[in-house]
Amino acid sequence: MEWVKTHPCWHCERPGRSDPHHLRNPGHTRRFQDVENIVPLCRSCHTIIQTNPEYERSLHDRMKAEAVRLYGVFLLSKKQNLG
């Protein structure tokens, strides 16, 4: 999860330290805890998205696509570091 924190905010693209935002399972309150279900958000965007459930739901598919993309980059970087 530390790796996600090094990325710019997914929502506003602000550089710097990001918070890991765990995606919610659509229609449920349970959050996905897997690394492939986390997107980086700056503190401001994280607060906005978490306090507005309707807005969070409207962004879910785009956030999920980014989480999967970042997870692929993460796996590739680990593989390159091992090889």
C-alpha positions, 0 to 999 in steps of 0.5 A, spaced: 500 500 500 505 504 501 507 504 493 500 507 492 501 513 496 507 515 491 502 516 486 499 523 484 491 524 486 487 520 481 482 525 481 485 532 481 492 529 479 495 533 485 503 530 486 505 528 492 503 523 498 496 520 496 492 517 501 490 510 499 482 509 497 479 503 498 473 502 493 467 500 496 463 494 493 457 497 489 451 497 493 454 494 499 458 498 505 464 493 505 470 495 502 475 491 497 481 490 501 485 487 496 491 492 493 488 491 486 482 495 489 485 501 491 486 508 488 491 514 490 487 520 492 490 527 495 487 528 502 482 533 499 479 529 494 479 523 499 475 527 504 470 529 498 469 522 495 468 519 502 463 524 504 459 524 498 457 517 497 453 518 491 459 522 488 463 516 490 458 511 486 458 515 480 466 515 479 466 507 481 467 504 474 473 509 472 476 508 479 476 501 478 479 501 472 485 505 474 486 501 480 486 495 476 491 499 471 496 501 477 496 494 480 498 491 473 504 497 473 505 495 481 506 487 479 510 489 473 515 493 477 516 488 482 517 483 476 523 487 474 526 488 480 526 481 481 529 479 474 
